[in-house]
Amino acid sequence: MTEPVISLRGVRADLGSRPVLRGIDLTVNHGEVVALLGANGSGKSTAVRTIIGQVPAVAGEIELFGTPRQQFRDWARVGYVPQRTTAAGGVPATVTEIVSSGRLAHARFGMLRKADHAAVRRALELVGMADRAKDSVNALSGGQHQRVLIARALAAEPELLIMDEPMAGVDLASQEVLAQTLREQVAQGISVLLVLHELGPLEPLIDRAVVLRDGCVLHDGPPPKAVGQHALPGHDHVHPHAAHDAEPIRTGLLS
């Protein structure tokens, strides 16, 4: 397959009356891991939410697996991990129930089959949460909750994984688990787009970095460390707990 799994050409998007993306180009190729970097308010989260349809593009073209986004229907091929702070809102559900919701795109008439339950178990094992399967998500630490959100995305066995700041506010032990999980997925050929403030333990996995500033692409190439920080004046490492251009979202991919 030669077409990119994600292709944005001249994409513009607004939040309210405020322009956030100002004509960006962005590609993710098969088996590639791309980090989307930038300071607060640069448009990183808006970019990924535009890709999956949660924010409408006012101009430009978006394609997923070579299909225009408006016509794309095969969402089982896409796993999405939102920011934990916008997805954690006190849902009274068990770990298994949350992870199982990521399998609904495969389910027939909303009923999970044997293969679906097996995929859920595999996803929980991948992120080291199989022993908490029956626990309420409200009883989990921040790092454990993030693992559950990643397991939910992996349960769909996606070809493309989009993650919005998966390491933000996560303890070091969970960061290492998540890095190892992602390393295994990349080894199997999955394509990944990551919104990050810092490369951290994911740095060895990154093939290419796209740096945004004020809704424009400032850099598209080697990660910042490889080209030197001074070459990327718009890339600010900010505190991982800082608020930025995200808005609350719901648990479903397109809900």
N, C-alpha and C positions, 0 to 999 in steps of 0.2 A: 504494500500500500504506500503510495507516494504522497498523497495529500496530507497536510498536517491534521492532527486530531483537534487542534484549536487554531482558528485563523480569524484575526480581527484586522480590518482594513479601514482606516479613517474613521474609527468609531468615536462618536461624541455622545455624552450622556449628561443629564442634569439631575440635581436633587432639588426639587422645588424650582425656584427661578435661578438657582446657582449652577453655572457650568462646572462640571467636575472632571469629565474626560473631554479633552480638546483635540480629538482627531488622532487617536493612538493606533498604531499597528503592533500586533503581537501574534506570534506563532508558537505553538508547542508541537513538536514532531513526535512520531511514534517512538516510544521508549526513552523519551527525553525528560529530564527533570529541570524545570525552569523555576527560578525564584523571582518573585515580583517584590521589589524593594522600594523604599522611599520614605520620606518623612510623614508625620501625621498630616492628614488632609491632602496627600498627593494624589489620591484616587485609587489606591490599591484594592481596597475592599469593594468599592463601586465597580471596578473593572471585573472582578470575578462574579459579582452579582448581576452584572450586565450579561456576562457570558451565559449564565444559567437562566436568565430571563426574569430575575426579580427586580431589576431596574431596566426600563426600556431604553434602547438606544435611539437617539433623535436623528442620527445620521451614521452612515458607514455600513459595513457588511460584517456579519458574524457567521462563521461556519463551524460546525462540529462534525468531525469525521467526513468532511467534504460536503456536508448537507447544510443549506441555509438554516440558521437557528430557528426561524419561524416554522420551518417544515420538519425539524428534527423531532422524532417521537421515541427513539430508542434510548430512553433515559436510564435503562438498566446498565448501559455501558459507562455511565458516569457516576462516580461516587463523590459526594460533596460533604466536606466537614466544615461547618460554620464556626465562627468564633464561639468559644465556650460561654463567654459572658452574655451572648445573645441567644443561646439555645438551652440554658440551664434552668429556666424559670420555674422551678418547684413542681415539675410534672410528677404526679403520684403514680409512678410506674416502676417496675423492676428493671434490672439491667437487661435481662433477656427480652423483655417486651420492647425496650428502646431499640436494641440491636435488631430484633425481628422486623421492626418497621422499615429497616433498610432493605428488606428482602421482598417487600410488597410488589415491586415492579415485576418480579418473577412469578408471583402467586397467581393462581387461577381462581377467579371470583373471590379474591381476598382471602383465600384459604391456603395456609402454608402446608406444603407437602413434606415428605420425608427428606428430600434433597434440600429443601429450604431450611429445615431445622438443623441438618448437618452443616450447612453453610454458616448458620448462626453460631454453632458450637466452634467451628474452625476459626471464625473471626474473633470470638472471645478468647480462644487459646492464643491466637497471634498476639494479642495485646496484653496477655497475662491477667485476664479478668475472669477466667472460667470458674474460679472458686467463689466469685461474688455474683454468679448468675442470677440467684434468687433474691438478692438484696435490692432494697429500694435505691434508686439513683440519688435520692436526697440524703442517703447515709454515706455517700462517697466523698472523698477529698477532691480538690480541684483537678489534680493530676489523674485520678481514677476516672473522674467524669469525662475528661478529655479522651482517655483511652476508650471509653464506651462510645463516644461520638465517632471515633475513628473506626471502631469495630462495626458500627452501624453502616458506615460507608463501605467497608471491606466485605460485609455480608452479601452485598450485591455482586461480588466478584467482578468489579468494574475493570474496564480497559483504561479509563482515564480517572485520575483522582485529583480533585481540586480541594485544597485545604487553606482555610483562612486563619493564619496565625496559630498553627497547632501547638506551638511551644509557649505561648503567652501565659504567664502566671502558673506554669507547670513546674513541679519540683524536679530536681536533678535526676532522681531515680526514674521518674516517669518519662523525662526527656530521653534518657538512654533507651528505655523500652520502646518508645515511639520511633526513635531513630533506627533501632534494629528492625522493627516491624516494617518501616518504610524501605529499609535496605533490602529486605527479603522480597518485597513487592516489586521493587525496581529490577532486581535480579531476574524476575519472571517476565519482565518486559512491559510492565505497566507504565503509562505516561503520567507525569505529575506536574501540576502547577501549584506552587506554594506562595502564599502571601507571608512575608517574614519581616520582622524588624531587625533581627540578627540571624546570621547563618548558623551560629552555634554548632551543635553536634551534627547538624544536617549538611554542613559545609562540604564534606567529601562526596556527597551524593549529587551536588549541584552541577549540571552541565553548562548552564547559561543563566545569567542574571539580567533582568530587565528593570531598570531604575526609573521610577516616575517622579516628576516634579511638576506641581501645579497642573496635573492632568495631561502632561506631555511626556513622551519617552525621552529621557535624558541619556540613557545608555542601554545598549543591547549587545551583550557579549560576555566575556569572562567575568566571573564573580569579582566583587570589589577588591578582595585581598590579592587576587591574581594580577590586577591592573594597577593597584595602588590607590589608596583612599583619596589622595589629592586629585586623582583624575575624575572623581565623582563628587563634586561639591554639593550636589543636591541630595545625597544619601546621608541622612542623619540617623545614627543609632539612638533611638529614644527608649524611654523606660517601657518595658513590656506591658505594664498595667495602664499606660496612658490611653485616654479615649481618643478616637480618631474618626474616620469618615464612615463608620458603620452605623446601621440602623437596626433595631430589633427585627429578627426574622423568626419564622416558625420552623418546626422540626422537619416538615416534608420538603423534598427537593424543590418542588414548584408550588407549595401551598401558599 
